[in-house]
Amino acid sequence: MSKRRLVASVVEDATTISVTVDVFETVGNVEIGPTRVAESQVLSWPCTDREQWQRDMVVLVLELL
């Protein structure tokens, strides 16, 4: 039986937001991956509320998938 792990990463600098989504699969004791599922860059937008920024980033990842 295999085990899967989905890893989403969001990095925002002053001008852009970079989103990557990778899959890791473990079969037995061997981990296979990362396998890039999605990758995107968009212009960043101002958001001072940390919790709202987190929600926005999750929506961005979901829209990418």
N, CA, C and O atoms as CSV, one atom per row, in Angstrom:
chain,resi,resn,atom,element,x,y,z
A,1,MET,N,N,0.845,-1.176,0.000
A,1,MET,CA,C,0.000,0.000,0.000
A,1,MET,C,C,0.891,1.240,0.000
A,1,MET,O,O,1.877,1.308,0.733
A,2,SER,N,N,0.537,2.202,-0.816
A,2,SER,CA,C,1.355,3.412,-0.897
A,2,SER,C,C,0.746,4.539,-0.069
A,2,SER,O,O,-0.443,4.540,0.253
A,3,LYS,N,N,1.591,5.478,0.255
A,3,LYS,CA,C,1.179,6.651,1.029
A,3,LYS,C,C,1.541,7.880,0.205
A,3,LYS,O,O,2.634,7.951,-0.356
A,4,ARG,N,N,0.623,8.856,0.129
A,4,ARG,CA,C,0.872,10.075,-0.641
A,4,ARG,C,C,0.892,11.295,0.257
A,4,ARG,O,O,0.197,11.366,1.271
A,5,ARG,N,N,1.711,12.251,-0.149
A,5,ARG,CA,C,1.803,13.518,0.591
A,5,ARG,C,C,1.794,14.640,-0.438
A,5,ARG,O,O,2.586,14.636,-1.380
A,6,LEU,N,N,0.891,15.602,-0.250
A,6,LEU,CA,C,0.777,16.762,-1.129
A,6,LEU,C,C,1.335,17.968,-0.383
A,6,LEU,O,O,0.897,18.277,0.725
A,7,VAL,N,N,2.301,18.647,-0.993
A,7,VAL,CA,C,2.956,19.783,-0.348
A,7,VAL,C,C,2.755,21.022,-1.210
A,7,VAL,O,O,3.201,21.073,-2.357
A,8,ALA,N,N,2.081,22.018,-0.647
A,8,ALA,CA,C,1.868,23.287,-1.338
A,8,ALA,C,C,2.763,24.344,-0.689
A,8,ALA,O,O,2.826,24.455,0.535
A,9,SER,N,N,3.443,25.107,-1.519
A,9,SER,CA,C,4.345,26.142,-1.021
A,9,SER,C,C,3.996,27.473,-1.677
A,9,SER,O,O,3.824,27.563,-2.893
A,10,VAL,N,N,3.896,28.510,-0.835
A,10,VAL,CA,C,3.611,29.859,-1.327
A,10,VAL,C,C,4.700,30.783,-0.787
A,10,VAL,O,O,4.931,30.855,0.420
A,11,VAL,N,N,5.363,31.487,-1.704
A,11,VAL,CA,C,6.405,32.441,-1.317
A,11,VAL,C,C,6.040,33.786,-1.923
A,11,VAL,O,O,5.853,33.904,-3.134
A,12,GLU,N,N,5.940,34.801,-1.068
A,12,GLU,CA,C,5.621,36.144,-1.549
A,12,GLU,C,C,6.796,37.065,-1.268
A,12,GLU,O,O,7.255,37.177,-0.132
A,13,ASP,N,N,7.277,37.721,-2.313
A,13,ASP,CA,C,8.263,38.783,-2.105
A,13,ASP,C,C,7.564,40.109,-2.368
A,13,ASP,O,O,6.334,40.162,-2.339
A,14,ALA,N,N,8.274,41.131,-2.612
A,14,ALA,CA,C,7.664,42.459,-2.743
A,14,ALA,C,C,6.743,42.589,-3.954
A,14,ALA,O,O,5.809,43.390,-3.928
A,15,THR,N,N,6.986,41.820,-5.009
A,15,THR,CA,C,6.212,42.023,-6.230
A,15,THR,C,C,5.442,40.801,-6.726
A,15,THR,O,O,4.434,40.953,-7.415
A,16,THR,N,N,5.895,39.601,-6.391
A,16,THR,CA,C,5.254,38.402,-6.936
A,16,THR,C,C,4.949,37.367,-5.850
A,16,THR,O,O,5.535,37.365,-4.768
A,17,ILE,N,N,4.006,36.492,-6.192
A,17,ILE,CA,C,3.677,35.342,-5.359
A,17,ILE,C,C,3.990,34.108,-6.195
A,17,ILE,O,O,3.461,33.945,-7.294
A,18,SER,N,N,4.848,33.241,-5.673
A,18,SER,CA,C,5.201,32.006,-6.357
A,18,SER,C,C,4.538,30.838,-5.639
A,18,SER,O,O,4.683,30.680,-4.427
A,19,VAL,N,N,3.813,30.023,-6.394
A,19,VAL,CA,C,3.088,28.885,-5.836
A,19,VAL,C,C,3.622,27.611,-6.481
A,19,VAL,O,O,3.728,27.529,-7.705
A,20,THR,N,N,3.958,26.620,-5.659
A,20,THR,CA,C,4.341,25.308,-6.160
A,20,THR,C,C,3.580,24.246,-5.385
A,20,THR,O,O,3.343,24.382,-4.185
A,21,VAL,N,N,3.201,23.187,-6.091
A,21,VAL,CA,C,2.523,22.056,-5.469
A,21,VAL,C,C,3.256,20.793,-5.907
A,21,VAL,O,O,3.408,20.540,-7.102
A,22,ASP,N,N,3.712,20.002,-4.935
A,22,ASP,CA,C,4.457,18.775,-5.201
A,22,ASP,C,C,3.775,17.586,-4.532
A,22,ASP,O,O,3.103,17.730,-3.510
A,23,VAL,N,N,3.961,16.408,-5.130
A,23,VAL,CA,C,3.443,15.157,-4.568
A,23,VAL,C,C,4.626,14.247,-4.263
A,23,VAL,O,O,5.542,14.099,-5.073
A,24,PHE,N,N,4.589,13.645,-3.086
A,24,PHE,CA,C,5.548,12.627,-2.687
A,24,PHE,C,C,4.766,11.335,-2.461
A,24,PHE,O,O,3.707,11.352,-1.835
A,25,GLU,N,N,5.282,10.222,-2.966
A,25,GLU,CA,C,4.644,8.933,-2.748
A,25,GLU,C,C,5.628,8.028,-2.033
A,25,GLU,O,O,6.809,7.986,-2.380
A,26,THR,N,N,5.149,7.312,-1.047
A,26,THR,CA,C,5.972,6.352,-0.333
A,26,THR,C,C,5.417,4.967,-0.601
A,26,THR,O,O,4.259,4.678,-0.298
A,27,VAL,N,N,6.255,4.112,-1.173
A,27,VAL,CA,C,5.894,2.725,-1.447
A,27,VAL,C,C,6.861,1.866,-0.655
A,27,VAL,O,O,8.061,1.852,-0.928
A,28,GLY,N,N,6.331,1.147,0.332
A,28,GLY,CA,C,7.212,0.413,1.235
A,28,GLY,C,C,8.002,1.403,2.061
A,28,GLY,O,O,7.435,2.219,2.787
A,29,ASN,N,N,9.322,1.325,1.944
A,29,ASN,CA,C,10.190,2.271,2.660
A,29,ASN,C,C,10.859,3.262,1.724
A,29,ASN,O,O,11.794,3.958,2.121
A,30,VAL,N,N,10.388,3.332,0.480
A,30,VAL,CA,C,11.018,4.185,-0.528
A,30,VAL,C,C,10.111,5.367,-0.836
A,30,VAL,O,O,8.942,5.200,-1.182
A,31,GLU,N,N,10.674,6.568,-0.702
A,31,GLU,CA,C,9.921,7.771,-1.052
A,31,GLU,C,C,10.253,8.183,-2.486
A,31,GLU,O,O,11.420,8.307,-2.857
A,32,ILE,N,N,9.206,8.390,-3.282
A,32,ILE,CA,C,9.349,8.787,-4.679
A,32,ILE,C,C,8.864,10.225,-4.806
A,32,ILE,O,O,7.729,10.541,-4.450
A,33,GLY,N,N,9.713,11.073,-5.306
A,33,GLY,CA,C,9.305,12.452,-5.467
A,33,GLY,C,C,10.395,13.395,-5.039
A,33,GLY,O,O,11.458,12.958,-4.597
A,34,PRO,N,N,10.160,14.641,-5.159
A,34,PRO,CA,C,8.880,15.282,-5.448
A,34,PRO,C,C,8.541,15.240,-6.933
A,34,PRO,O,O,9.421,15.298,-7.792
A,35,THR,N,N,7.256,15.138,-7.212
A,35,THR,CA,C,6.730,15.261,-8.551
A,35,THR,C,C,5.934,16.558,-8.600
A,35,THR,O,O,4.948,16.712,-7.880
A,36,ARG,N,N,6.356,17.480,-9.437
A,36,ARG,CA,C,5.704,18.793,-9.523
A,36,ARG,C,C,4.330,18.643,-10.161
A,36,ARG,O,O,4.208,18.157,-11.285
A,37,VAL,N,N,3.305,19.059,-9.443
A,37,VAL,CA,C,1.929,18.975,-9.922
A,37,VAL,C,C,1.502,20.297,-10.544
A,37,VAL,O,O,0.825,20.318,-11.572
A,38,ALA,N,N,1.900,21.397,-9.918
A,38,ALA,CA,C,1.507,22.717,-10.418
A,38,ALA,C,C,2.544,23.749,-9.992
A,38,ALA,O,O,3.211,23.614,-8.966
A,39,GLU,N,N,2.652,24.782,-10.820
A,39,GLU,CA,C,3.582,25.881,-10.525
A,39,GLU,C,C,3.034,27.139,-11.184
A,39,GLU,O,O,2.583,27.106,-12.329
A,40,SER,N,N,3.077,28.248,-10.454
A,40,SER,CA,C,2.536,29.489,-10.994
A,40,SER,C,C,3.170,30.685,-10.296
A,40,SER,O,O,3.627,30.594,-9.156
A,41,GLN,N,N,3.185,31.790,-10.997
A,41,GLN,CA,C,3.594,33.065,-10.420
A,41,GLN,C,C,2.554,34.102,-10.791
A,41,GLN,O,O,2.107,34.170,-11.936
A,42,VAL,N,N,2.173,34.908,-9.813
A,42,VAL,CA,C,1.221,35.994,-10.033
A,42,VAL,C,C,1.750,37.240,-9.340
A,42,VAL,O,O,2.624,37.162,-8.477
A,43,LEU,N,N,1.217,38.377,-9.723
A,43,LEU,CA,C,1.584,39.624,-9.048
A,43,LEU,C,C,0.997,39.632,-7.649
A,43,LEU,O,O,-0.131,39.186,-7.442
A,44,SER,N,N,1.749,40.130,-6.700
A,44,SER,CA,C,1.247,40.187,-5.327
A,44,SER,C,C,0.304,41.369,-5.164
A,44,SER,O,O,0.362,42.347,-5.909
A,45,TRP,N,N,-0.554,41.251,-4.183
A,45,TRP,CA,C,-1.502,42.326,-3.883
A,45,TRP,C,C,-1.397,42.628,-2.393
A,45,TRP,O,O,-1.130,41.726,-1.599
A,46,PRO,N,N,-1.603,43.878,-2.005
A,46,PRO,CA,C,-1.422,44.254,-0.611
A,46,PRO,C,C,-2.495,43.637,0.292
A,46,PRO,O,O,-3.681,43.648,-0.035
A,47,CYS,N,N,-2.058,43.109,1.416
A,47,CYS,CA,C,-2.979,42.558,2.412
A,47,CYS,C,C,-2.278,42.635,3.758
A,47,CYS,O,O,-1.282,41.946,3.979
A,48,THR,N,N,-2.778,43.450,4.640
A,48,THR,CA,C,-2.145,43.625,5.946
A,48,THR,C,C,-2.619,42.609,6.978
A,48,THR,O,O,-1.926,42.362,7.965
A,49,ASP,N,N,-3.792,42.018,6.762
A,49,ASP,CA,C,-4.335,41.028,7.691
A,49,ASP,C,C,-3.734,39.657,7.386
A,49,ASP,O,O,-3.943,39.109,6.304
A,50,ARG,N,N,-2.987,39.106,8.344
A,50,ARG,CA,C,-2.289,37.844,8.152
A,50,ARG,C,C,-3.243,36.685,7.864
A,50,ARG,O,O,-2.980,35.866,6.983
A,51,GLU,N,N,-4.339,36.616,8.598
A,51,GLU,CA,C,-5.295,35.529,8.404
A,51,GLU,C,C,-5.977,35.615,7.045
A,51,GLU,O,O,-6.217,34.588,6.410
A,52,GLN,N,N,-6.288,36.814,6.595
A,52,GLN,CA,C,-6.884,36.977,5.271
A,52,GLN,C,C,-5.898,36.582,4.189
A,52,GLN,O,O,-6.281,35.976,3.188
A,53,TRP,N,N,-4.625,36.920,4.381
A,53,TRP,CA,C,-3.590,36.538,3.422
A,53,TRP,C,C,-3.517,35.011,3.314
A,53,TRP,O,O,-3.407,34.471,2.213
A,54,GLN,N,N,-3.578,34.322,4.447
A,54,GLN,CA,C,-3.540,32.856,4.434
A,54,GLN,C,C,-4.732,32.287,3.671
A,54,GLN,O,O,-4.572,31.364,2.871
A,55,ARG,N,N,-5.914,32.826,3.910
A,55,ARG,CA,C,-7.094,32.356,3.183
A,55,ARG,C,C,-6.951,32.618,1.679
A,55,ARG,O,O,-7.296,31.767,0.859
A,56,ASP,N,N,-6.444,33.791,1.329
A,56,ASP,CA,C,-6.243,34.123,-0.081
A,56,ASP,C,C,-5.257,33.156,-0.749
A,56,ASP,O,O,-5.456,32.761,-1.898
A,57,MET,N,N,-4.206,32.778,-0.034
A,57,MET,CA,C,-3.210,31.869,-0.593
A,57,MET,C,C,-3.782,30.464,-0.776
A,57,MET,O,O,-3.465,29.797,-1.760
A,58,VAL,N,N,-4.608,30.013,0.141
A,58,VAL,CA,C,-5.254,28.703,-0.008
A,58,VAL,C,C,-6.185,28.701,-1.219
A,58,VAL,O,O,-6.219,27.732,-1.976
A,59,VAL,N,N,-6.932,29.775,-1.399
A,59,VAL,CA,C,-7.808,29.890,-2.567
A,59,VAL,C,C,-6.976,29.902,-3.848
A,59,VAL,O,O,-7.365,29.299,-4.848
A,60,LEU,N,N,-5.837,30.585,-3.819
A,60,LEU,CA,C,-4.960,30.631,-4.988
A,60,LEU,C,C,-4.465,29.235,-5.356
A,60,LEU,O,O,-4.439,28.873,-6.532
A,61,VAL,N,N,-4.075,28.458,-4.358
A,61,VAL,CA,C,-3.615,27.080,-4.599
A,61,VAL,C,C,-4.762,26.236,-5.138
A,61,VAL,O,O,-4.576,25.481,-6.092
A,62,LEU,N,N,-5.933,26.351,-4.547
A,62,LEU,CA,C,-7.090,25.574,-5.020
A,62,LEU,C,C,-7.464,25.919,-6.449
A,62,LEU,O,O,-7.797,25.031,-7.234
A,63,GLU,N,N,-7.413,27.189,-6.795
A,63,GLU,CA,C,-7.733,27.599,-8.163
A,63,GLU,C,C,-6.688,27.064,-9.151
A,63,GLU,O,O,-7.007,26.761,-10.300
A,64,LEU,N,N,-5.452,26.953,-8.694
A,64,LEU,CA,C,-4.380,26.439,-9.550
A,64,LEU,C,C,-4.585,24.959,-9.838
A,64,LEU,O,O,-4.301,24.489,-10.940
A,65,LEU,N,N,-5.078,24.225,-8.846
A,65,LEU,CA,C,-5.283,22.792,-9.042
A,65,LEU,C,C,-6.569,22.539,-9.795
A,65,LEU,O,O,-6.915,21.387,-10.057
